[in-house]
């Protein structure tokens, strides 16, 4: 006759409470509100739970009961690895994580491939609110977020007007950088920019595409450049602007090569990010050009690698952006109107910008 095997059922909150002779609330407090119990009682509850194999309160059941997931969702319209590869994204993520730590809540990354329109990850995300990190205004993942009945904060872009936002004045910051280059004597310039829309375009862009860009940050930075150079008589339509879909140093290098082939006589190459600028520096030096003696190169962001390279750039507080976005989202105060936090930037005068060849001599000796 086969021998029957006795399989012990896993302990439940109710069976653990019965074993200890306490209420189910007491057991629940040992996990969720430990300050409500004496250290000795909590220790006895947890030790008995381990002995009986009780895994703790079911987080799904708890979230259904409290209607709280205990986590903030960070929407990235990039592949997941981007959050751990891109220096500016890393800094932002650290700041957001610090805000979540302070509030005692979790952080869920919700990556979305920029070349796909599958919004299922947004619908599945069990979060109490979303921070949307730098997406185009026509992104379907953004639309899916805004359909959820939870608070949302946008960082950088898009500026929707009716949603809380944290960012900088990108146009003013880039205008300040352009004014510095103009004061050095630069008039013949080229530009390398990040993607302007969801469609892949690794080529030159006309002013119409620049002005209609769905990525508001890039649109604002290009507008700051156009405005500054137009004020000294530069026809912006003649300025070569090369767009790159992927934000990598390789993209910066290929775009720099494209601009130099279009106009080898430019005296400055202005990049709308430090990553693109670092790639451009490598390509220009590969061509035997000296920076800044033969050509000036500038970036935007102020990442550590740019500082190490001596790049002239605009520094923005990426960590503080993340922290401010988290605080804004987790603020329990009742909201009566959309809130906006605009952080300051700093022009960093590095060693990659100088007057064009001949200009310094003309200023010294006179016309």
C-alpha positions as CSV (number, residue, x, y, z in Angstrom):
1,X,0.0,0.0,0.0
2,X,1.4,3.4,-1.0
3,X,2.5,5.5,1.9
4,X,0.6,8.9,1.9
5,X,2.7,12.0,2.3
6,X,1.7,14.8,4.5
7,X,2.3,18.2,2.8
8,X,2.2,21.1,5.2
9,X,0.2,24.0,4.0
10,X,2.0,27.3,3.9
11,X,1.3,29.5,6.8
12,X,-1.1,32.4,6.4
13,X,-1.5,35.7,8.3
14,X,-4.5,34.2,10.1
15,X,-2.7,30.9,11.1
16,X,0.4,32.8,12.2
17,X,-1.8,35.1,14.4
18,X,-3.5,32.0,15.9
19,X,-0.1,30.4,16.6
20,X,1.1,33.5,18.4
21,X,-2.2,34.2,20.1
22,X,-2.3,37.8,18.7
23,X,-4.6,39.6,16.3
24,X,-4.0,39.7,12.6
25,X,-3.5,43.4,12.8
26,X,-0.5,42.8,15.2
27,X,1.1,40.4,12.6
28,X,0.5,42.9,9.8
29,X,2.0,45.8,11.9
30,X,5.2,43.7,12.4
31,X,5.8,44.1,8.7
32,X,4.1,47.3,7.7
33,X,4.1,49.5,10.9
34,X,6.9,48.2,13.2
35,X,6.7,51.4,15.3
36,X,3.3,50.1,16.6
37,X,4.9,47.1,18.3
38,X,7.5,46.6,21.0
39,X,10.8,45.3,19.7
40,X,10.4,42.1,21.7
41,X,6.9,41.4,20.2
42,X,8.0,42.2,16.7
43,X,11.0,39.9,17.0
44,X,8.7,37.0,18.3
45,X,6.3,37.6,15.3
46,X,9.1,37.5,12.7
47,X,10.9,34.5,14.3
48,X,7.6,32.5,14.4
49,X,6.9,33.6,10.8
50,X,10.3,32.2,9.6
51,X,9.7,28.9,11.5
52,X,6.3,28.4,10.0
53,X,7.4,29.6,6.5
54,X,5.1,32.6,6.4
55,X,6.5,34.9,3.5
56,X,4.9,38.1,4.8
57,X,1.8,40.1,3.6
58,X,0.9,39.6,0.0
59,X,2.0,42.9,-1.8
60,X,-0.6,42.5,-4.5
61,X,-3.4,42.0,-2.0
62,X,-2.1,45.0,0.0
63,X,-2.1,47.3,-3.0
64,X,-5.6,46.2,-3.9
65,X,-6.7,47.0,-0.3
66,X,-4.9,50.3,0.1
67,X,-5.1,51.4,-3.6
68,X,-1.4,52.2,-3.3
69,X,1.4,50.5,-5.2
70,X,4.2,52.1,-3.2
71,X,6.2,53.0,-6.2
72,X,6.9,55.8,-8.7
73,X,7.1,55.0,-12.4
74,X,9.8,56.5,-14.5
75,X,8.9,56.6,-18.2
76,X,11.9,56.4,-20.5
77,X,11.3,56.3,-24.2
78,X,14.6,54.6,-24.7
79,X,15.9,51.1,-24.3
80,X,16.4,50.2,-20.6
81,X,20.2,50.2,-20.9
82,X,20.1,53.9,-21.7
83,X,19.2,54.8,-18.1
84,X,22.5,53.2,-17.0
85,X,24.7,54.3,-20.0
86,X,23.9,57.9,-20.6
87,X,25.6,60.2,-18.1
88,X,22.9,62.8,-17.9
89,X,20.2,60.1,-17.5
90,X,22.3,58.4,-14.8
91,X,22.5,61.7,-12.9
92,X,18.7,62.3,-13.2
93,X,18.0,58.8,-12.1
94,X,20.1,59.2,-9.0
95,X,18.3,62.4,-8.1
96,X,14.9,60.8,-8.5
97,X,16.0,57.8,-6.5
98,X,17.1,60.0,-3.7
99,X,13.7,61.7,-3.6
100,X,12.0,58.3,-3.5
101,X,14.3,57.2,-0.7
102,X,13.4,60.2,1.3
103,X,9.7,59.4,0.8
104,X,10.1,55.7,1.5
105,X,8.7,54.7,-1.8
106,X,10.0,52.5,-4.6
107,X,11.0,53.3,-8.2
108,X,9.9,51.3,-11.2
109,X,11.6,51.9,-14.6
110,X,9.2,51.8,-17.5
111,X,11.4,51.7,-20.6
112,X,9.7,52.1,-24.1
113,X,11.5,51.5,-27.3
114,X,11.5,54.8,-29.3
115,X,10.8,53.0,-32.6
116,X,7.8,51.0,-31.3
117,X,4.3,52.0,-30.2
118,X,3.5,49.2,-27.8
119,X,2.2,51.0,-24.7
120,X,1.4,47.8,-22.8
121,X,4.2,48.5,-20.3
122,X,2.6,51.8,-19.3
123,X,-0.8,50.1,-18.8
124,X,0.8,47.2,-16.7
125,X,2.9,49.4,-14.5
126,X,1.7,49.2,-10.9
127,X,2.6,52.7,-9.7
128,X,1.2,55.6,-7.8
129,X,2.4,58.2,-10.3
130,X,4.7,58.8,-13.2
131,X,7.8,60.9,-13.9
132,X,8.1,61.3,-17.7
133,X,11.7,61.8,-18.7
134,X,12.3,63.8,-21.9
135,X,9.9,62.5,-24.6
136,X,8.4,64.1,-27.8
137,X,5.0,65.7,-27.6
138,X,3.5,63.1,-29.9
139,X,4.8,60.0,-28.1
140,X,2.1,57.3,-27.6
141,X,3.6,56.3,-24.3
142,X,3.1,59.8,-23.0
143,X,-0.5,59.7,-24.1
144,X,-0.9,56.4,-22.3
145,X,0.5,57.8,-19.1
146,X,-1.8,60.8,-19.3
147,X,-4.8,58.4,-19.6
148,X,-3.9,56.9,-16.2
149,X,-5.7,58.4,-13.2
150,X,-2.4,59.1,-11.3
151,X,-0.3,62.3,-10.9
152,X,2.4,63.0,-13.5
153,X,5.5,65.2,-13.6
154,X,7.3,65.8,-16.9
155,X,11.0,66.4,-16.8
156,X,12.4,68.6,-19.6
157,X,9.9,67.9,-22.4
158,X,7.3,68.3,-23.5
159,X,6.0,71.4,-21.9
160,X,2.3,70.6,-22.0
161,X,1.1,73.6,-19.9
162,X,-1.4,71.6,-17.9
163,X,1.0,69.0,-16.3
164,X,3.6,69.6,-13.6
165,X,7.1,70.1,-15.1
166,X,10.8,70.4,-14.1
167,X,13.3,71.7,-16.5
168,X,15.7,74.5,-17.5
169,X,15.4,77.4,-20.0
170,X,17.1,75.6,-22.8
171,X,16.7,78.5,-25.3
172,X,18.3,81.1,-23.0
173,X,21.1,78.7,-22.0
174,X,22.0,78.0,-25.6
175,X,21.6,81.7,-26.6
176,X,24.2,82.5,-23.9
177,X,26.6,80.0,-25.3
178,X,26.1,81.4,-28.8
179,X,26.8,84.9,-27.6
180,X,30.1,83.7,-26.2
181,X,31.1,82.3,-29.5
182,X,30.0,85.4,-31.3
183,X,32.1,87.5,-28.9
184,X,35.1,85.3,-29.9
185,X,34.5,86.2,-33.6
186,X,32.7,83.1,-34.9
187,X,30.2,83.6,-37.7
188,X,30.7,80.5,-39.9
189,X,29.5,77.6,-37.7
190,X,28.0,74.1,-38.0
191,X,25.7,72.3,-35.6
192,X,25.2,68.7,-34.5
193,X,21.9,68.0,-32.7
194,X,20.0,65.1,-31.1
195,X,16.9,63.6,-32.7
196,X,14.1,66.1,-33.4
197,X,11.2,63.6,-34.0
198,X,10.3,60.0,-33.6
199,X,11.2,59.2,-37.2
200,X,14.8,58.3,-37.8
201,X,16.7,61.0,-39.6
202,X,20.5,60.9,-39.7
203,X,21.1,63.8,-42.1
204,X,21.0,67.5,-42.5
205,X,17.8,69.3,-41.4
206,X,16.2,72.4,-42.8
207,X,14.9,75.2,-40.6
208,X,11.3,74.0,-41.0
209,X,12.1,70.7,-39.4
210,X,14.0,72.4,-36.6
211,X,11.1,74.7,-35.9
212,X,8.5,71.9,-36.0
213,X,10.6,69.5,-33.8
214,X,8.5,67.3,-31.5
215,X,11.4,67.2,-29.0
216,X,10.9,70.6,-27.4
217,X,14.4,70.7,-25.8
218,X,16.2,70.4,-29.1
219,X,13.8,72.8,-30.7
220,X,14.5,75.4,-28.0
221,X,18.3,75.0,-28.2
222,X,18.4,75.4,-32.0
223,X,16.1,78.4,-31.7
224,X,18.5,80.0,-29.2
225,X,21.4,79.5,-31.6
226,X,19.4,80.8,-34.6
227,X,18.3,83.9,-32.7
228,X,21.8,84.8,-31.5
229,X,23.5,84.3,-34.9
230,X,20.7,86.1,-36.8
231,X,21.4,89.1,-34.6
232,X,24.9,89.5,-36.1
233,X,23.7,88.9,-39.7
234,X,24.2,85.1,-40.1
235,X,21.6,83.6,-42.4
236,X,20.5,80.5,-40.4
237,X,19.4,78.7,-43.5
238,X,23.1,78.5,-44.6
239,X,24.2,76.9,-41.4
240,X,24.7,73.1,-41.7
241,X,22.7,71.3,-39.0
242,X,23.2,67.5,-38.8
243,X,20.6,65.5,-36.8
244,X,21.3,62.1,-35.2
245,X,18.7,59.7,-33.9
246,X,21.0,57.8,-31.6
247,X,22.6,59.7,-28.7
248,X,26.1,58.2,-28.8
249,X,29.6,59.4,-29.3
250,X,29.7,57.4,-32.6
251,X,26.7,59.5,-33.7
252,X,28.6,62.7,-32.8
253,X,31.6,61.6,-34.8
254,X,29.7,60.7,-37.9
255,X,27.7,64.0,-37.7
256,X,30.9,66.0,-37.3
257,X,32.3,64.3,-40.4
258,X,29.1,65.1,-42.4
259,X,29.2,68.8,-41.4
260,X,32.9,69.1,-42.2
261,X,32.4,67.5,-45.6
262,X,29.6,70.0,-46.3
263,X,31.6,73.0,-45.1
264,X,35.3,72.5,-44.3
265,X,35.7,76.2,-43.5
266,X,33.5,76.4,-40.4
267,X,35.3,77.8,-37.4
268,X,33.0,76.3,-34.7
269,X,31.0,73.1,-34.3
270,X,28.2,73.5,-31.8
271,X,26.7,70.3,-30.4
272,X,23.5,70.2,-28.5
273,X,24.8,67.6,-26.0
274,X,28.2,66.7,-24.5
275,X,28.0,63.1,-25.7
276,X,27.8,64.3,-29.3
277,X,30.5,66.9,-28.7
278,X,32.9,64.3,-27.3
279,X,32.3,62.1,-30.4
280,X,32.9,65.2,-32.6
281,X,36.2,66.0,-30.8
282,X,37.5,62.5,-31.6
283,X,36.5,62.8,-35.3
284,X,38.1,66.3,-35.7
285,X,41.3,65.2,-34.1
286,X,41.3,62.1,-36.4
287,X,41.2,64.5,-39.3
288,X,44.3,66.3,-37.9
289,X,42.5,69.4,-36.8
290,X,43.6,71.0,-33.5
291,X,41.0,72.1,-31.0
292,X,40.6,75.0,-30.4
293,X,43.4,76.3,-32.6
294,X,41.8,75.1,-35.9
295,X,38.2,74.7,-34.8
296,X,36.1,75.4,-31.7
297,X,33.8,72.7,-30.3
298,X,31.1,73.1,-27.7
299,X,28.6,70.9,-25.9
300,X,25.6,71.0,-23.6
301,X,24.9,69.2,-20.2
302,X,28.1,69.5,-18.2
303,X,28.7,65.8,-17.6
304,X,31.8,64.6,-15.8
305,X,33.4,63.3,-19.0
306,X,33.0,66.7,-20.7
307,X,34.7,68.4,-17.7
308,X,37.6,66.0,-17.9
309,X,38.0,66.8,-21.6
310,X,37.9,70.5,-20.9
311,X,34.9,71.0,-23.1
312,X,33.2,74.4,-23.3
313,X,29.6,73.7,-22.5
314,X,26.5,74.6,-20.5
315,X,26.2,72.8,-17.2
316,X,22.7,71.8,-16.0
317,X,21.9,70.3,-12.6
318,X,20.8,66.9,-13.8
319,X,20.8,65.3,-10.3
320,X,18.7,68.2,-8.9
321,X,16.3,67.8,-11.8
322,X,15.6,64.2,-10.7
323,X,15.3,65.1,-7.1
324,X,12.9,68.1,-7.9
325,X,10.8,65.9,-10.1
326,X,10.4,63.3,-7.4
327,X,9.6,65.8,-4.7
328,X,7.0,67.5,-7.0
329,X,5.3,64.1,-7.7
330,X,5.4,62.9,-4.1
331,X,4.2,66.2,-2.6
332,X,0.9,65.3,-0.9
333,X,-0.3,68.9,-1.0
334,X,-3.5,69.5,-2.9
335,X,-2.9,70.8,-6.4
336,X,-5.0,73.6,-7.7
337,X,-3.0,74.4,-10.8
338,X,0.0,73.0,-12.7
339,X,3.4,73.7,-11.1
340,X,6.7,74.4,-12.9
341,X,10.2,74.3,-11.5
342,X,12.9,76.0,-13.7
343,X,16.4,75.3,-12.6
344,X,19.4,77.5,-13.4
345,X,22.3,76.6,-15.7
346,X,26.0,77.7,-16.0
347,X,28.2,78.5,-18.9
348,X,31.4,76.6,-18.5
349,X,34.4,78.1,-20.4
350,X,36.6,75.2,-21.1
351,X,39.7,74.8,-23.3
352,X,37.8,73.8,-26.6
353,X,36.7,77.3,-27.6
354,X,38.9,80.2,-28.9
355,X,38.8,82.9,-31.5
356,X,39.0,81.8,-35.2
357,X,42.4,81.8,-36.7
358,X,43.3,85.3,-37.7
359,X,40.7,87.0,-35.6
360,X,42.9,87.3,-32.5
361,X,45.7,88.8,-34.5
362,X,43.3,91.3,-36.1
363,X,42.1,92.3,-32.7
364,X,45.7,92.7,-31.4
365,X,47.2,94.6,-34.3
366,X,44.0,96.3,-35.4
367,X,42.4,96.3,-38.9
